[in-house]
Amino acid sequence: MVNEALEALPYDRRPASLYEPVKYVLSLGGKRIRPVLMLLAYNLYKDNPADIMMQALALETYHNYTLLHDDLMDNADLRRGHETVHKRWDANTAILSGDSMLVLAYQRMQQCPKEHLQAVLDVFTETALEIGEGQQYDMDFETRNDVTEDEYIEMIRLKTSVLLACAVKIGALLAGAPQEDVDNLYKFGEQLGLAFQLQDDLLDVYGDPKVFGKAIGGDITSNKKTYMLINAVNRANPEQRQELMRWIEAKEFNRDEKVRAVTALYDQIGIRQLCEQKINHYFDECRKYLARVGVDDKRKQQLLDYTDEMMERRK
């Protein structure tokens, strides 16, 4: 439903060379989690979620804009198995087409009923600012070895969680939901986003490469400050910490050897179990907030089923 609607979006403006990368990025697929969450939140109150499809597409356009610029900043070659925009075209095209995607996202979001326009744009704009802040924190952490667990959780809340929270909040706002429900749905999305990102951290170390769709261990080889690495450093005994720091500080190394060695340290320290407990904590919290939403449990079932499916993924 979302994919078909994305494909049907017209791009009539010129030059075509500016909009071709936009169409390309949005055609690469993906889980479409954010638009689906928005539609499901709206569907808690109203039976015609297709009525807010343009706002759902706006959020997906925005999300993919952030990925396009992330790929450029990371100098990534591939996204979902396809060339990234700066590789297929060039860096200048990636910047300019990405900027146009941001504007298109706002243009699509504002096509909502006037009585909801201000509230919707306020949420969307605050979220966009927070995501930029989260990205900056993530970049700042690259040069630090003293990042705390709390700092990391706040970074992923800003970089990842708030967009899921934004999705369900806008869906609820457009449905005319009571303010208490809107607030609880936002917290639901926020906690779900934290669980979802921590699961990404876990899958990058312990996922099946055939299912995950890429080689595991990318976070380990790049010394990315994840929940897992932060807690491994903090909980290691002196010998384990010394070996861990040796791998972190190594300028030259065999990739597979480093992934195996650091994963073995995670196993010794109990990092997998610790991360799984944290994921379960946030997932339990998100369900508590959904339970407080004042609609019939039967209407919540589809949203519950979808979140269960999200958290049972292996990729």
FIFILUM-814616 format. One record per residue (C-alpha): residue in three letters; z, x, y. Coordinates in steps of 0.05 Angstrom, whole numbers, plus 32768, in hexadecimal, padded with zeros to 4 digits. Last residue first. Layout:
BEGIN
ALAZXY...
***
This chain:
BEGIN
LYS80C8815C7F58ARG80F981477F23ARG810781027F3FGLU814580DA7F2CMET815D80D87F74MET811F80B77F90GLU811C80847F56ASP816480707F64THR815180687FAETYR8117803B7F9AASP814180107F6CLEU817680067FA2LEU81417FF27FD5GLN81237FC17FA3GLN81687FA67F92LYS81807F9A7FD9ARG81637F537FDDLYS81877F417F9CASP81C87F5C7FB9ASP81C57F277FF0VAL81C77F428037GLY82007F5B8061VAL81F97FA7805BARG823B7FC38043ALA82207FD37FFELEU81EA7FFD801FTYR82208029803ELYS824280327FFBARG81FF80437FDACYS81F4807B800DGLU823980977FFEASP822C80997FB3PHE81EC80C07FC0TYR821180EF7FEEHIS824680FE7FB9ASN821381027F81ILE81ED81387FA7LYS822D815E7FB4GLN8241815B7F6BGLU81FB81737F57CYS820281AD7F88LEU824481C37F6AGLN822981BD7F23ARG81EE81E97F34ILE821A821B7F59GLY8248822A7F1EILE825582737F30GLN8237828E7EEFASP81FA82607EF3TYR81EE82717F3CLEU81F182BB7F29ALA81BD82AE7EF2THR8191828B7F25VAL819782C97F52ALA818182F77F1AARG814882CB7F00VAL812C82BF7F46LYS813183097F57GLU810E831E7F17ASP80D782EC7F21ARG80C983057F67ASN80CB834F7F58PHE80ED836F7F93GLU80E283947FD5LYS810B83888013ALA814C837C7FECGLU818283608019ILE818A831D7FF5TRP8185833E7FB1ARG81BB83717FC1MET81E4833B7FE2LEU81E583147FA1GLU81F983527F79GLN823383617FA8ARG824783187FA9GLN824A83167F5DGLU827583547F5APRO82A4833C7F91ASN82AC82F67F73ALA827A82C27F8AARG829282827FABASN827B828E7FF3VAL823982B17FE2ALA8228827C7FADASN823C82457FDDILE820B825B8012LEU81D482687FDFMET81DA82227FC0TYR81E081FB8001THR81A1821F8017LYS8199825A8046LYS8153826F8031ASN815382B58014SER810782B28010THR810582C37FC5ILE813E82937FB7ASP812182587FDEGLY80DE82627FBAGLY810082627F77ILE80D5822F7F53ALA808A82377F4ELYS806681F87F63GLY805881B17F4BPHE80A181A07F3CVAL808B81837EF9LYS806A81C27EDEPRO809C81EE7F03ASP80D781C97EE2GLY810E81C77F16TYR814C81F37F15VAL8145821E7F54ASP811781F77F82LEU813081B77F60LEU817781C37F79ASP816381CE7FC1ASP813781907FBEGLN8172816A7FA2LEU819A81817FDFGLN81638163800APHE8165811F7FE7ALA81B1811B7FE7LEU81B281298032GLY817A80F6803ELEU819F80C08017GLN81DC80CC8043GLU81B280C38082GLY818D80878066PHE81CD80628055LYS81EB80768098TYR81AF805680BBLEU81B58019808EASN81FE801080A2ASP81ED801380ECVAL81B47FE080E6ASP81E17FB380BCGLU82177FB480F1GLN81E27FA78127PRO81C97F678104ALA81827F6C80EAGLY81477F578115ALA81137F6C80E2LEU80F77FA08111LEU813D7FBD8119ALA81477FC080CEGLY81067FE580C2ILE8116801380FDLYS8159802380DEVAL813C802E8098ALA8109806180B1CYS8138808380E3ALA816A809180ACLEU813380B18083LEU811F80D980C0VAL816880EB80CESER8171810A808ATHR813D8142808DLYS8143817380C6LEU8181815780E7ARG81AA814980A9ILE818D8189808AMET81AA81B280C4GLU81ED818D80C4ILE81F5819B8079TYR81E481E58085GLU821681EC80BDASP824C81CB8092GLU823D81FB8058THR824482378087VAL820D8266809DASP822882AE809FASN81EB82D58089ARG81C282C580C7THR817A82D680D8GLU8159829D80B2PHE8190826D80CBASP8170826B8110MET8130824F80F1ASP8156821780CETYR817D8209810EGLN813B82038133GLN812081D380FFGLY815E81A88104GLU815881A58150GLY810F818F814AILE812581598119GLU815A81428149LEU812881398182ALA80FA81108155THR813580E5813FGLU814A80D78186THR810280C38197PHE80FB8094815BVAL813E80728167ASP8130806781B1LEU80E8805181A1VAL8101801C8171ALA8136800281A1GLN81057FFE81DBLEU80CE7FDC81B4HIS80F67FA78190GLU80EC7F6D81C0LYS80A57F8581CDPRO808F7F7A8185CYS80747FBB8166GLN80387FE58177GLN8064801B8195MET806A803F8152ARG801F8049814CGLN801780698190TYR805580938184ALA803A80AD8142LEU7FF680B98163VAL801880E58197LEU8039810E8161MET7FF88112813ASER7FD5812C8179ASP80078165817DGLY7FF881768134SER7FAE81758143LEU7FBA81A6817CILE7FE881D68157ALA7FC181D58116THR7F7F81DE813BASN7F9C821B815EALA7FB48238811CASP7F71823380F9TRP7F47820480CEARG7F5482028083LYS7F8D82358088HIS7FAC821680C7VAL7FA581D180A8THR7FC681E38066GLU7F9A81EB8029HIS7FA881BA7FF1GLY7FDA81B97FB7ARG800B818B7FDAARG800C81BB8016LEU7FEF8200800BASP7FE882428032ALA802A82428056ASN8030826C8096ASP80788252809CMET806E823F80E5LEU8029822180D5ASP804381FC8099ASP807D81E080C2HIS804A81C980F7LEU802381A080C4LEU8063818880A3THR807F816E80E5TYR803D814980F2ASN8042812D80ACHIS8085810D80BCTYR806A80F080FETHR802E80D080DBGLU805C80B480A5LEU8088809780DBALA804D807880FFLEU8033805D80BDALA8074803680B4GLN806D801D80FCMET8026800580ECMET803D7FE480ABILE806F7FB880D0ASP804F7F7580BFALA80417F8F8078PRO808C7F86806CASN80837F3A8069ASP80BE7F1E8043LYS80F37F298078TYR813C7F3F8077LEU81437F748041ASN80F87F7D8046TYR81017FA28088ALA812A7FD78063LEU80F57FDA802CLEU80BD7FE4805EMET80E3801C8082LEU80F5803D8040VAL80AC803B802APRO8096805A806CARG80C780938062ILE80BC80A18019ARG807080A8801CLYS807480D37FDDGLY803C81017FF1GLY7FF280F77FF8LEU7FC2812A8016SER7F9C80F5803FLEU7FCC80F8807AVAL7FBF81428083TYR7F7381398080LYS7F7280FE80B1VAL7F98812880E3PRO7F6C816580D5GLU7F2E813B80E5TYR7F4D81218125LEU7F41815D8153SER7EFC816D8134ALA7EE781258141PRO7EE68132818BARG7EEC80F98199ARG7F1280B9818CASP7F0080868156TYR7F34809A8122PRO7F41805880FELEU7F7B804E80CEALA7F638032808CGLU7F77806F8063LEU7FBE8068807CALA7FC0801F8068GLU7FA7802F8022ASN7FDB8065801AVAL801380378031MET800080008000
***
